[in-house]
Amino acid sequence: MNRFFGRMPGFVSAMVQGPWGGKNDEPGKDGDGSGGRDGGPRNPWTQPTRAGGRGPTAIDELLRRGRESFGQGGGGFGGLPQGPAGKALWPIALGLMLILWLALTCIHRVGPQERGVVTMLGKYSRTLSPGISLTLPAPFESVNTVDVEEIRTIDVGSATAESENLVLTGDQNIIDLAYSVRWNIRNPELYMFQLSDPDGAVREVAESAMRSVVASVSLDDALGAGRTAIEQQVELRMQEILDTYRSGIRVQGVAIKQADPPVAVNDAFKAVSAAQQTAQTYLNEARAAAQQVTAKAQGEAAAFDKVYEQYRLSPEVTRQRMYYETMEGVLSNVDKTIVETGGVTPYLPLPEIKRRAQAAPSPAPATEGR
């Protein structure tokens, strides 16, 4: 076998001689090298020599250089180098290539967050769990790893985009919505083979579910307090539709990032919203004042009830105490003079005298004459 492949360059050289003959033909048989054997056409690949004969053809020279550069002048399998004992090294090289091919196509490492989808001749075969797994070599079986823990996000509409994502509400109003959908892969084989464009399917299902839910709520709910309920309903509806498609996708959540009226009426809507907020502020202040007055009245009523209970137990004492407390409150803020009979010196209102002395203007100082 080695001898046969070693002679292949000679066979190729003999085949390319064609109708012009080979390089070993005698020059005398075709003149000065301008014509072929027996007066035939001139060989275009023959290079004339200085002695008037023909040299080796260009193809022979190319094959010779190839043998010298690759196989150091021949020997072995097709010119491959030989070992020290005269044995060719091509079986060892072929074995190494076979081992490398098997190692690269049969041994597969699947990460903790990944799953390996195995296909046999293009058809789904099985799914590999995390770890080291073995398969048939390529092209019989191939493995595609899929990250099932990665959270993917799709944005529908944008707060900075010029185009609007207009949605109709249940009370026939229009709002501009921008929201995002978070999802990951639950079943890798369904994700790879069931839908041709899973990402596009998630976007279309999100838009359909959002429009369906918003069409059943009012404008105030879509703009304010009802956002959380809308997000939950959209998530549930998306999951139902994707499960019907057998997409292998799990919806992790929906978040509304913007809910505004259209640009054409945005200023007027903001003015109306500001007026509503002002009215709500006034209502809150009125309710707070009413609660304070009510609490004060309730406290006074409770105090009166306590006094009445004491009055029922001892009316005379209670009347006298109430009289004293009332007179104390009245007389504590007025000037008073108390006169007692029985030879007692009358009360001298010193505070009043002092106040009058401070209020009287002081006399101007007299100027001395010269």
Wavefront OBJ file of the C-alpha trace (Angstrom):
o trace
v 0.000 0.000 0.000
v 2.789 2.423 0.847
v 4.547 1.586 -2.407
v 1.367 2.305 -4.357
v 0.763 5.727 -2.800
v 4.433 6.557 -3.103
v 4.224 6.064 -6.862
v 1.118 8.206 -7.279
v 3.092 11.344 -8.339
v 4.650 9.304 -11.177
v 1.228 8.140 -12.303
v -0.045 11.702 -12.282
v 2.993 12.809 -14.306
v 2.363 10.089 -16.891
v -1.309 11.061 -17.122
v -0.604 14.740 -17.745
v 1.774 14.010 -20.619
v -1.161 13.898 -23.007
v -0.609 14.047 -26.767
v 2.697 15.971 -26.447
v 4.688 13.146 -24.884
v 6.686 13.114 -21.668
v 9.849 14.645 -20.442
v 11.925 11.509 -21.290
v 11.204 11.612 -25.009
v 14.266 12.085 -27.149
v 14.671 15.529 -28.613
v 15.480 14.162 -32.055
v 12.057 12.685 -32.530
v 10.249 16.023 -32.500
v 12.891 18.330 -33.932
v 14.128 21.111 -31.741
v 11.472 20.666 -29.132
v 8.929 22.844 -30.901
v 6.708 19.947 -31.942
v 5.325 16.803 -30.310
v 6.153 13.163 -30.939
v 5.935 12.042 -34.628
v 5.570 15.613 -35.771
v 2.556 16.351 -33.566
v 1.644 19.682 -32.002
v 4.043 21.445 -29.689
v 3.728 20.675 -25.967
v 2.875 23.984 -24.224
v 4.091 22.649 -20.826
v 7.581 21.699 -22.064
v 10.436 24.021 -21.246
v 13.252 23.971 -23.858
v 16.822 23.493 -22.690
v 19.981 25.209 -23.845
v 21.104 22.107 -25.720
v 17.993 22.232 -27.905
v 16.191 19.365 -26.113
v 13.243 19.439 -23.739
v 13.390 19.773 -19.991
v 10.868 18.569 -17.402
v 7.318 19.856 -17.749
v 5.949 22.483 -15.402
v 3.601 19.988 -13.761
v 6.463 17.540 -13.176
v 8.500 20.287 -11.610
v 5.550 21.290 -9.368
v 5.083 17.699 -8.191
v 8.770 17.317 -7.526
v 8.886 20.471 -5.384
v 5.817 19.308 -3.486
v 7.453 15.970 -2.661
v 10.623 17.669 -1.530
v 8.868 20.201 0.717
v 6.297 17.820 2.239
v 7.992 14.470 2.298
v 11.694 15.365 2.095
v 12.050 13.727 -1.284
v 9.452 10.935 -1.021
v 8.841 7.864 1.087
v 5.997 6.927 3.339
v 2.306 7.353 2.643
v 1.987 9.816 -0.219
v 5.220 11.518 0.761
v 4.661 11.605 4.521
v 7.813 11.316 6.647
v 8.853 7.945 8.022
v 9.966 6.934 11.470
v 13.454 5.857 12.478
v 12.694 2.211 11.660
v 11.480 3.056 8.164
v 7.773 2.902 9.162
v 5.395 5.650 8.035
v 3.987 8.034 10.666
v 0.618 8.456 8.994
v -1.179 5.809 11.136
v -0.164 7.712 14.288
v -1.320 11.029 12.825
v -4.580 9.462 11.733
v -5.118 7.971 15.193
v -4.471 11.313 16.880
v -6.946 13.025 14.577
v -9.523 10.324 15.321
v -9.054 10.706 19.078
v -9.327 14.489 18.834
v -12.472 14.209 16.726
v -14.099 11.839 19.208
v -13.134 14.027 22.180
v -14.599 17.160 20.612
v -17.821 15.621 19.336
v -18.631 12.938 21.939
v -17.844 14.597 25.291
v -20.018 17.549 26.298
v -20.052 19.674 29.429
v -23.410 21.222 30.407
v -23.340 24.052 32.953
v -25.568 24.246 36.061
v -27.914 26.760 34.416
v -27.932 25.013 31.042
v -29.607 22.084 29.360
v -28.236 20.206 26.348
v -30.649 19.396 23.524
v -29.400 16.369 21.548
v -30.432 15.868 17.928
v -29.736 12.701 15.954
v -29.403 13.434 12.242
v -31.421 16.630 12.774
v -34.235 15.034 14.824
v -34.740 15.623 18.550
v -33.353 12.744 20.618
v -33.081 13.720 24.304
v -32.146 16.484 26.749
v -28.924 16.424 28.770
v -28.847 17.469 32.412
v -26.016 19.547 33.938
v -22.703 17.721 34.071
v -20.488 15.697 31.718
v -22.370 13.664 29.113
v -21.453 11.417 26.183
v -23.093 11.316 22.762
v -22.425 9.752 19.399
v -19.807 11.568 17.345
v -20.728 14.169 14.782
v -22.441 14.213 12.377
v -24.624 11.490 13.887
v -25.525 13.464 17.030
v -25.084 17.131 17.879
v -25.736 19.074 21.111
v -27.111 22.608 21.490
v -26.826 24.107 24.989
v -29.633 26.380 26.178
v -29.496 28.639 29.275
v -32.786 28.024 31.084
v -32.114 30.379 34.034
v -31.345 33.560 32.088
v -34.064 36.207 32.440
v -34.785 37.699 29.038
v -36.557 41.055 28.624
v -38.669 42.391 25.773
v -39.669 46.079 25.714
v -42.899 47.102 24.010
v -43.142 50.834 23.399
v -40.643 53.313 24.773
v -40.788 56.476 26.824
v -38.197 58.146 24.573
v -39.368 56.864 21.185
v -41.099 59.188 18.770
v -43.699 56.608 17.770
v -46.556 56.012 20.198
v -47.977 52.696 21.349
v -51.651 53.698 21.542
v -54.085 51.399 23.359
v -57.869 51.780 23.682
v -59.373 51.645 27.196
v -62.778 50.357 28.262
v -64.307 53.857 28.478
v -63.284 54.703 24.881
v -60.151 56.673 25.779
v -56.678 56.275 24.287
v -53.436 56.031 26.253
v -49.787 55.626 25.292
v -48.369 52.530 26.987
v -44.768 51.394 27.398
v -44.110 48.156 29.252
v -41.594 45.322 29.517
v -41.978 41.543 29.740
v -39.529 39.291 31.627
v -39.388 35.613 30.689
v -37.137 32.571 30.624
v -37.056 29.093 29.081
v -38.955 26.353 30.888
v -38.729 23.545 28.317
v -35.668 23.798 26.034
v -36.775 21.202 23.461
v -40.131 22.925 22.939
v -38.420 26.306 22.813
v -36.057 25.158 20.051
v -38.408 23.100 17.859
v -41.998 24.235 18.460
v -41.839 27.908 17.353
v -39.797 29.330 14.502
v -39.331 32.713 16.244
v -39.888 32.448 20.020
v -38.794 36.027 20.771
v -41.185 37.449 18.191
v -43.973 35.215 19.512
v -43.472 36.563 23.054
v -43.704 40.154 21.782
v -46.879 39.517 19.807
v -48.525 37.631 22.663
v -47.627 40.471 25.072
v -49.222 43.098 22.823
v -52.351 41.004 22.352
v -52.762 40.315 26.082
v -52.121 43.952 27.052
v -54.679 45.324 24.600
v -57.242 42.763 25.743
v -56.833 43.638 29.432
v -56.687 47.431 28.979
v -59.856 47.281 26.870
v -61.724 46.098 29.976
v -60.607 48.845 32.419
v -61.203 52.592 32.649
v -58.746 55.367 31.885
v -58.248 56.224 35.561
v -57.387 52.617 36.408
v -54.947 52.380 33.501
v -53.194 55.603 34.520
v -53.112 55.171 38.266
v -54.282 52.721 40.876
v -55.171 49.870 38.535
v -51.681 49.284 37.104
v -50.820 46.413 39.424
v -54.014 44.544 38.597
v -53.422 45.085 34.859
v -49.872 43.704 35.087
v -51.060 40.576 36.899
v -53.873 39.924 34.429
v -51.548 40.391 31.434
v -49.020 37.950 32.921
v -51.676 35.274 33.461
v -53.155 35.726 29.989
v -49.740 35.587 28.317
v -48.871 32.343 30.115
v -52.160 30.760 29.024
v -51.571 31.664 25.369
v -47.932 30.513 25.369
v -48.892 27.214 26.996
v -51.475 26.731 24.254
v -48.692 27.229 21.687
v -46.476 24.699 23.574
v -43.690 27.269 23.440
v -41.709 26.069 26.482
v -41.574 29.667 27.844
v -42.360 30.859 31.385
v -43.465 34.495 31.886
v -41.748 35.952 34.951
v -43.501 39.317 35.097
v -44.929 42.355 33.300
v -44.050 45.932 34.294
v -45.805 49.048 32.957
v -43.167 51.778 32.653
v -45.299 54.529 31.123
v -49.034 55.217 30.841
v -49.749 58.663 29.425
v -52.411 60.190 27.204
v -51.506 60.878 23.564
v -49.148 63.760 22.858
v -51.875 65.811 21.190
v -53.926 66.055 24.424
v -51.145 65.602 26.964
v -51.061 69.277 28.079
v -54.819 69.483 28.578
v -54.804 66.197 30.438
v -52.052 67.425 32.742
v -54.098 70.562 33.512
v -57.151 68.464 34.350
v -55.039 66.174 36.513
v -53.568 69.164 38.372
v -57.063 70.535 39.037
v -58.224 67.150 40.317
v -55.239 66.916 42.615
v -55.926 70.433 43.967
v -59.569 69.557 44.622
v -58.511 66.376 46.341
v -56.104 68.371 48.530
v -58.883 70.722 49.614
v -61.142 67.781 50.412
v -58.418 66.196 52.513
v -57.880 69.440 54.449
v -61.639 69.826 55.066
v -61.878 66.265 56.298
v -58.937 66.856 58.651
v -60.529 70.031 60.096
v -63.867 68.281 60.547
v -62.166 65.450 62.397
v -60.443 67.913 64.735
v -63.707 69.764 65.534
v -65.541 66.506 66.067
v -62.841 65.218 68.390
v -62.915 68.431 70.420
v -66.696 68.325 70.746
v -66.598 64.710 71.791
v -64.018 65.555 74.446
v -66.126 68.404 75.827
v -69.196 66.210 75.869
v -67.303 63.527 77.759
v -66.107 66.124 80.312
v -69.671 67.408 80.783
v -70.910 63.897 81.350
v -68.336 63.419 84.098
v -69.397 66.716 85.798
v -73.021 65.727 85.604
v -72.289 62.433 87.300
v -70.615 64.313 90.180
v -73.486 66.764 90.333
v -76.033 63.995 90.749
v -74.067 62.555 93.654
v -73.683 65.871 95.581
v -75.452 68.848 93.952
v -74.616 71.490 96.596
v -70.914 70.823 96.668
v -70.769 70.625 92.919
v -72.603 73.978 92.489
v -70.261 75.681 94.933
v -67.173 74.275 93.214
v -68.473 75.316 89.826
v -69.166 78.821 91.182
v -65.652 79.143 92.531
v -64.081 77.894 89.317
v -66.180 80.294 87.260
v -65.370 83.324 89.437
v -61.695 82.385 89.404
v -61.707 82.374 85.639
v -63.546 85.722 85.429
v -61.683 87.668 88.123
v -58.207 86.439 87.211
v -58.033 88.818 84.244
v -59.476 92.071 85.778
v -58.281 94.645 88.358
v -60.175 94.258 91.605
v -60.423 95.838 95.077
v -61.519 93.749 98.024
v -63.042 95.624 101.023
v -63.669 93.765 104.241
v -65.695 95.107 107.170
v -64.937 94.835 110.840
v -62.151 97.436 111.288
v -59.790 95.798 108.789
v -57.606 98.080 106.704
v -58.892 98.217 103.102
v -56.910 96.510 100.329
v -54.410 98.854 98.681
v -54.188 98.188 94.903
v -50.443 98.454 94.575
v -50.290 96.947 91.039
v -52.740 99.566 89.762
v -50.775 102.391 91.326
v -47.575 101.126 89.886
v -49.081 100.798 86.412
v -50.440 104.322 86.506
v -47.069 105.663 87.646
v -45.359 103.998 84.709
v -47.971 105.299 82.263
v -47.678 108.978 83.435
v -45.243 111.091 81.305
v -42.007 112.090 82.986
v -41.431 115.920 83.469
v -38.963 117.604 81.115
v -35.598 118.634 82.666
v -35.282 122.392 83.470
v -32.673 124.370 81.496
v -30.189 126.494 83.468
v -29.805 130.190 82.559
v -26.513 131.850 81.961
l 1 2 3 4 5 6 7 8 9 10 11 12 13 14 15 16 17 18 19 20 21 22 23 24 25 26 27 28 29 30 31 32 33 34 35 36 37 38 39 40 41 42 43 44 45 46 47 48 49 50 51 52 53 54 55 56 57 58 59 60 61 62 63 64 65 66 67 68 69 70 71 72 73 74 75 76 77 78 79 80 81 82 83 84 85 86 87 88 89 90 91 92 93 94 95 96 97 98 99 100 101 102 103 104 105 106 107 108 109 110 111 112 113 114 115 116 117 118 119 120 121 122 123 124 125 126 127 128 129 130 131 132 133 134 135 136 137 138 139 140 141 142 143 144 145 146 147 148 149 150 151 152 153 154 155 156 157 158 159 160 161 162 163 164 165 166 167 168 169 170 171 172 173 174 175 176 177 178 179 180 181 182 183 184 185 186 187 188 189 190 191 192 193 194 195 196 197 198 199 200 201 202 203 204 205 206 207 208 209 210 211 212 213 214 215 216 217 218 219 220 221 222 223 224 225 226 227 228 229 230 231 232 233 234 235 236 237 238 239 240 241 242 243 244 245 246 247 248 249 250 251 252 253 254 255 256 257 258 259 260 261 262 263 264 265 266 267 268 269 270 271 272 273 274 275 276 277 278 279 280 281 282 283 284 285 286 287 288 289 290 291 292 293 294 295 296 297 298 299 300 301 302 303 304 305 306 307 308 309 310 311 312 313 314 315 316 317 318 319 320 321 322 323 324 325 326 327 328 329 330 331 332 333 334 335 336 337 338 339 340 341 342 343 344 345 346 347 348 349 350 351 352 353 354 355 356 357 358 359 360 361 362 363 364 365 366 367 368 369 370
